[in-house]
Amino acid sequence: MIRIDSVTKRYPDGTVAVDRLSLDIPDRSITVLVGPSGCGKTTTLRMINRMVEPTEGTILLDGEDSRRQPVTTLRRSMGYVIQNAGLFQHRTIVDNIATVPRMLGWGKQRARERAAELMERVGLDPSLAKRYPYQLSGGQQQRVGVARALAADPPVLLMDEPFSAVDPVVRKGLQDELLRIQDELGKTIVFVTHDIDEAIKLGTMVAVLREGGRLAQYAPPAELLSHPADGFVEDFLGADRGIRRLSFFPSAALELTTDAVIRSGAAAGPAAATGAAHLLVTDADGRPLGWAAREEATAGDVRADRLLPYGRPFTPGADSLRVALDCAVLSPVGWAVAVDGDGRVTGVVSQQTIGEAIRAAHTEGRADTEKAGVAE
Ligand SMILES: Nc1ncnc2c1ncn2[C@@H]1O[C@H](COP(=O)(O)OP(=O)(O)OP(=O)(O)O)[C@@H](O)[C@H]1O
């Protein structure tokens, strides 16, 4: 564990970048430092690998003062990734990634093999190995940056706004990749961003800092969304935190109905009696085709050109209540379509039912927190 214990950084010009910050950063998880520009995120990160020395306070690594080991040993145990990747422009991709292993005295062949393995791990095509950084897209360069930081297999990864310079689509891909790598490798990652959505998506724990380098709140993302510590955190989270919080509730418990689902060409069955204005028509394999007016569908008068689009379906085991709600909101009939992993319809659910589930989830969430509060 990395323990930041009442650490202050005062730069020589008197600027207090970090003010008596205390944080316990758990092993093998992603801890995100988030906050507005100038709130001391980068300074904090750099104090962990001693690129910046604290003015006061201590940073402990597994209980030991980080100043007790030589700075080179310390840095070897910590991969460092920065915005725009910071690659060596005159070295090929494979040699960029092999930098630290080579510094550690690995043979050229072994270091290159390790680099090739890491390229695969971070989703880079092996054909890029011999290129130079300028011949790669921003997103690809960022992946190289991550691979390079992982090359000597350090237990800790420090990441300073690593995905800020790429477009939202590439950024989402990089975030997903990081979560996947983290699942596989179980590193202790400290990640700096000014983007609260990125913090909520990636963080096991999120530290919200405010100007002057003071800690506003340190909590798991779901708790930040449900219980912001004060007005500053609430404003920083933005207006739609209630909707975002739904990402933390599974959709698996939603009550689906199959009464409003009818197989194309099949007899009406229970669908004839349903109160729903529209029925979801599926093909013989159970895959969705679209929505038909109930009278037409039950009379066997389904015409492909008159079907309303079924929109984007959700998968109850995998998707959150937020996704299910989004599917229902986007549906032309106000109902969301649930499918299994193979894309076969398992039922449909109305906005109203989703609304009830949301109310129940919020009430239960509140009860849980209250219980936790009592237990403390
Ligand atoms: N070398 C330095 N000398 C003096 N002041 C500094 C120095 N480095 C940073 N600062 C100041 O310390 C404060 C915190 O800076 P820091 O870079 O840690 O913030 P940040 O939260 O990472 O900001 P950003 O999101 O803009 O990167 C800022 O007011 C900054 O101007």
The ligand as a MOL file (V3000), in Angstrom:
LIG
                    3D

  0  0  0     0  0            999 V3000
M  V30 BEGIN CTAB
M  V30 COUNTS 31 33 0 0 0
M  V30 BEGIN ATOM
M  V30 1 N 7.9260 23.9880 -10.0410 0
M  V30 2 C 6.9360 24.7510 -9.5550 0
M  V30 3 N 7.2190 25.9320 -8.9670 0
M  V30 4 C 6.2350 26.7170 -8.4500 0
M  V30 5 N 4.9360 26.3920 -8.4950 0
M  V30 6 C 4.6020 25.2300 -9.0790 0
M  V30 7 C 5.5770 24.3660 -9.6360 0
M  V30 8 N 4.9490 23.2770 -10.1700 0
M  V30 9 C 3.6330 23.4720 -9.9310 0
M  V30 10 N 3.4200 24.6330 -9.2820 0
M  V30 11 C 2.1400 25.1960 -8.8190 0
M  V30 12 O 1.5730 24.2850 -7.8980 0
M  V30 13 C 0.1790 24.1970 -8.0610 0
M  V30 14 C -0.2160 22.7630 -8.3410 0
M  V30 15 O 0.3240 22.3460 -9.5840 0
M  V30 16 P 0.1030 20.8980 -10.1850 0
M  V30 17 O 0.7850 20.8480 -11.5040 0
M  V30 18 O 0.4500 19.8930 -9.1660 0
M  V30 19 O -1.4960 20.9110 -10.3720 0
M  V30 20 P -2.4360 19.9740 -11.2500 0
M  V30 21 O -3.6200 19.7420 -10.4090 0
M  V30 22 O -1.6770 18.7910 -11.7030 0
M  V30 23 O -2.7890 20.9290 -12.4600 0
M  V30 24 P -3.1980 20.5930 -13.9900 0
M  V30 25 O -4.4820 19.8280 -13.9330 0
M  V30 26 O -3.3710 21.9540 -14.5780 0
M  V30 27 O -2.0630 19.8220 -14.5610 0
M  V30 28 C -0.1740 25.1560 -9.1820 0
M  V30 29 O -0.5650 26.3780 -8.6140 0
M  V30 30 C 1.1240 25.3090 -9.9260 0
M  V30 31 O 1.2090 26.5660 -10.5590 0
M  V30 END ATOM
M  V30 BEGIN BOND
M  V30 1 1 1 2
M  V30 2 1 2 3
M  V30 3 2 2 7
M  V30 4 2 3 4
M  V30 5 1 4 5
M  V30 6 2 5 6
M  V30 7 1 6 7
M  V30 8 1 6 10
M  V30 9 1 7 8
M  V30 10 2 8 9
M  V30 11 1 9 10
M  V30 12 1 10 11
M  V30 13 1 11 12
M  V30 14 1 11 30
M  V30 15 1 12 13
M  V30 16 1 13 14
M  V30 17 1 13 28
M  V30 18 1 14 15
M  V30 19 1 15 16
M  V30 20 2 16 17
M  V30 21 1 16 18
M  V30 22 1 16 19
M  V30 23 1 19 20
M  V30 24 2 20 21
M  V30 25 1 20 22
M  V30 26 1 20 23
M  V30 27 1 23 24
M  V30 28 2 24 25
M  V30 29 1 24 26
M  V30 30 1 24 27
M  V30 31 1 28 29
M  V30 32 1 28 30
M  V30 33 1 30 31
M  V30 END BOND
M  V30 END CTAB
M  END
